[in-house]
Structures are given as C-alpha cells and as structure tokens.
Amino acid sequence: MQHDVDTVTTARPIKIFGINEAGQEAGNGVIGNGTPPSSGIRTIPWLQDLPRTNVWHAWQATWRDVIVLDADNKVIVIYNLTDHDLGVPANYQALRTALIDAAQATP
C-alpha cells in the first residue's frame, strides 16, 4: 500500500511503518519481512515500542491495527487488518482513502 499511496499527491506525506508492542521483541527478526517471512527482506520500517513510551497503550492498539494519525499525531482512525482483510478490494480502498484523507486534512 505504501507504493500505492506514494502515487497520490497529498498535503503531507503518508508513511506506513510498524510498531511492535513492548515486551514482544522476540519476534522482531521476522515481523514485517517479505514472503516467505524467512526472506529477511523487511517490507515496512519497523519500530520497537518501549515500556517508558508505551504508544500501544496510549493509542489503545491491538494486534494488526493500522492507526492513522493526524498532523498532530492524534489518532483519527483505527483499522484492524484481522477484521478488514486487505485482500478484499473494498477494505483496501477504505484504508487507502483513510490514509489519503488524513494526509489532506488541514491541521
């Protein structure tokens, strides 16, 4: 999806990256890697949350959430990929639209 939204001109850039929950560091070697996961090619930038920052808690994140932020880094949309498989064109389009709308919104 990053490549797709990169083709759209928006007021602010759209950057997609992952944040791993604090305490779940053991999986960092394979999370976000290409297919198959053992390929070692990370498909998105990956950050590790820490207990002292705990953005997962601050954003009320759950596993497989895509959290769309506004220009002030406030949560405006939470889109769960377990509930909304991006293989379904309507779900893909809904998330794409949410990202573009957030990048176009006036702060």
Buried (B, 14 or more C-beta within 10 A) or exposed (E): BEEEBEEEEBEEEBEBEBBBBBEEEEEBEEBBBEEEEEEEEBEEEBEBBEEEEEBBEEBEBEEEBBBBEBEEEEBBBBBEBEEBEBEEEEBBEBBBEBBBEBBEEEE
